[in-house]
Amino acid sequence: MNRKDFILSTIMTTLTGPISGLRALAKLREKLPATTCMPALFVGHGSPMNAIEDNRFSREMKNIGQTLPKPSAILMVSAHWETKGTFVTAQENPPTIHDFGGFPKALYEVQYPASGSKWLREAVTKNIHKTSVHATNEWGYDHGCWSVLINMFPNADVPVVQLSLDYSKPPEYHYELAKELSALRYKGVLMIGSGNIVHNLRMISLKGDDFNEPYGFDWAIEINEQIKQHIKNSTHHPLIHYTSLGRAHKLAIPTPEHYLPLLYILALQGKDEEVTFFNDVAVAGSLTMTSLLVKAT
């Protein structure tokens, strides 16, 4: 027990007795400000094969993971869990979901055995006032979640909770909801959004045999740079209302689910926090792997 906790415990025990004192101490500790604010990340997850391949993207995810402070838990918002309403995973040991088809057998054998977190699930429910949050056993870790975490936290030793995307709500709703989660960053929670800024699978065009070979259509590079500039300038309003960004957005973001996790992370950015980009590459013509880290300077 550190000195601050010892003093608090002594005071409360003197006033109320040892058992009541410990309970009061726990309540007081909840109100004490943390000394640090956890970073937040948006990760372009791209192909599920990044989970098992040694490539430029998986290596950079590993490198970023090694620079992060050890979280108490991870709250993941993945493009691959859309629901009507807002849900969080409730299992003690959520299953690994292989929500794709046509990939090698080795990818379907991947398991990510991180535990769930009752504490984080309840904290999310407590902090979100914009809507009701429902716990469910009907989901687990989809590939938008585990293909990222298996690189960043390969030991699966940090508890994980997934938060769903309510497909019936507009972008500003998601941005505002994410702001209600900002206090969790001061409780050791690492917030990760997993998707892709530019994501149009119908227009994929490979330059060679390697899906991850750098290659982007002009419109994909154009809007990716436009979005990055708004992020650098902390001008979030145009990013929330991305349909006003011009014709290119219709090609780059034909459906919102891969873009919305970005808004969750931008909503958490504090005034004195900087954004750094990594894996900032276009692949397959119509997809960008651009990822970003938000942290205090």
PyMOL commands that set and color helices and strands:
alter all, ss='L'
color gray80, all
select helices_A, chain A and resi 3-16+18-31+48-51+56-67+105-108+118-127+143-152+171-179+182-187+201-203+218-232+237-240+242-244+248-252+260-267
alter helices_A, ss='H'
color red, helices_A
select strands_A, chain A and resi 40-44+73-83+86-89+133-136+160-166+189-195+273-278+282-283+287-288+291-296
alter strands_A, ss='S'
color yellow, strands_A
deselect
rebuild
show_as cartoon
